[in-house]
């Protein structure tokens, strides 16, 4: 296969379909979703979901639970699998709730993207993720974005409708001046915020 084939759009599309990845797009929330999310928060259901998440996170220190984390030098990762089958909306609501909480911790959304992957056995796997960077002035970001180094935080919801849902939080800390050294410090700050 020659290098020129990588630049052929038709071949690229064939490779994408063969590997099961459907085009990436930005995350767009409908008015119905926004209303449901607002009603969900107004009803206080977000407290139950956050408490379950906090309980799973704290339980992960003592035993194998639905929440698992690991720390490497370059990556700190937390995986939270919701038990049961029909928790797609709860996962997406938790994703947006964590987005709001990270914004309160001086992280700004750098990119919000969604894509689908085809699983031949179970169906369509949907990925929705937010990429965060520490906040800085817009003019500084525009002029010097290539040279600005900092932490990168990724919060991603992965689900197959009615089968399984998973939430991943990945933190790539800055090697010299990290805002949070690992995902445990980040989660401690996120969970300290009032419900």
N, C-alpha and C positions, 0 to 999 in steps of 0.2 A: 504494500500500500504506500503510495507516494505521499509526500507532505502536502501536495496541492489538493488532495482529496479532503483534507481537514477544512479547507476553505470553501468547499462546494456546499451551498446551502441544502441542496437536495440530499446529499450524502449525510450531512450533519443531522437532518431531520430523520433519515432512515436509522441512523445510529441511536438517536434519541428514542425513537419508537421501539427499536430492538431491545434497548436497555430498560424500557418501561417508563421513561421520564417524559412527562407531558410538560409543555411550556411553563416557565415560571411567570408569575404575575404578582402585582402588588396586592397586599391584603386590603380588601375593601369590605367594610361592614355595611349591611343594608339597614334601612330605617327600622325594619322589624327586629333585627338583631339588637340594635341600639336600644330600642324600647324594652325588649326582653331583658337585656343586661341591666338597664336602669331599674326595672321592676324587681329583678333578682336581688339587686343591692338594697333597694328600698324595703323589701320583705325581710332582709337580714339573713338571707340564705348564704351570703358570702362569708358570714362568720363561721357557719358550720363547715364549709369547704376549706377555709383557711385553718380552722382548728384541726380538721382531719389531716391536712397537709402538714401542719406543725407537729401533730402527734406522730405521724409516719416519719418525719424528719428526725425527731428526738428519739424515736424507737430504733432508728437505724444505727445509733451508737452502740446498742446493746445486742442486737440480733439481726438476722436477715429478715427484712420486711419488704413491703412494696416500694420502699424508698431506699435507694442505694447511692453512695457517693464514693468518689475516689479522687485522690490528689496526686498529680505529677508535678514536675517542675514547671512545665509549660502549659498544663491544662488542669483545671479543677472542674469536675463534672458531677452533677446530681441528676439521677433518673427517678422519676416518681410515676409508678404505674397505678392507675385507678382500678380498683377491683370491681368486678361486675362487667356487664357488657354494654349498657346503654348510657355511658357517661360522656358522650361527645360534647354536649352543650356545657356540662360542668367543666370539662377540660378547657374549652375555648373561653369560658367566663373566667376561669382561674388564670389563663394566659393573659387576658386583658387586665385582670386585677393586679397581677404581678408587674405588668407594664406600667400601671399607674404608680405602684409602690416604688419601682425603680426610678421613675421620673422624680419622685420625692427625694430620692437619694442622690440627686444631681447627675443622673444619666439621661441622655437624650437619644431618641430613636434615630439611628443612622439609616436603617433600611428595614422595611417590612415586606416580606415576600412569602408567597405561597406556591406550592406546586404539588403535582400528583405523581405517584409512582404506581405502576400496575403490578400487582402481585398475582401471578397466574392461579394460585390456589385459593386465596382468600378475597381477592377483589382489589379495589382501588385504595391505596394508602395515601392519605392527605397529609401534607406537611405545611404548617404555618409557623413562621418564625420572625422574631424581632431581633435586630442587632442593635446594641446600645454602645455608645461611647460616652466618656465623661463630657459634661456640658462645657462649652466654651463659646466665646463671642462669635456671631455669625460671620463677621468680616474676617476674623482670624481663621476660621474654618475655610472660608472661600479662598483666601490668599495663600494659606500655608498648609492646606489639607494633606499635601504629600509629605510634609515634614513633621506633622504632629503625630507623636506616638502616645499611646495610652492603652488603658485596659479595653478589652473587647468583651462584652457580655452578650450571650446568645440565649434567648428563651424560645423554645420550640415545642409546639404541640404536634404529636404524630398520632393519627388515628385511622382505623378502618371502621367504618360505620357499623355500629351494633356488635362489633367483635372485640376490639381492644383499643385502649387509649393510653397514651404515655406522654409525660411532660418531661422535657430535658432542659436543664440549666447548665450552660457551659461558660466558664470564665477563663479568659486568657489574660492573666495579669501582666502588666508592664514589668520587664525584668529588673528595672532599677527603682522606679517610684510607683508601686502599685497602690491604687486607691483601696482595694481589698486584696489581701494576700492570697485568699483562696475562697472557694464557694461557701465554706462553713462560716467565715467572717461575714460574707455578703448575706447569707441567709439569716444570720443572727440579727443583722441590721434590718432586714426586710421584715422579720417576724416581730421585732420590737415595736414596730409602728402600731398605733392604736387601730382596732377594728372599727 
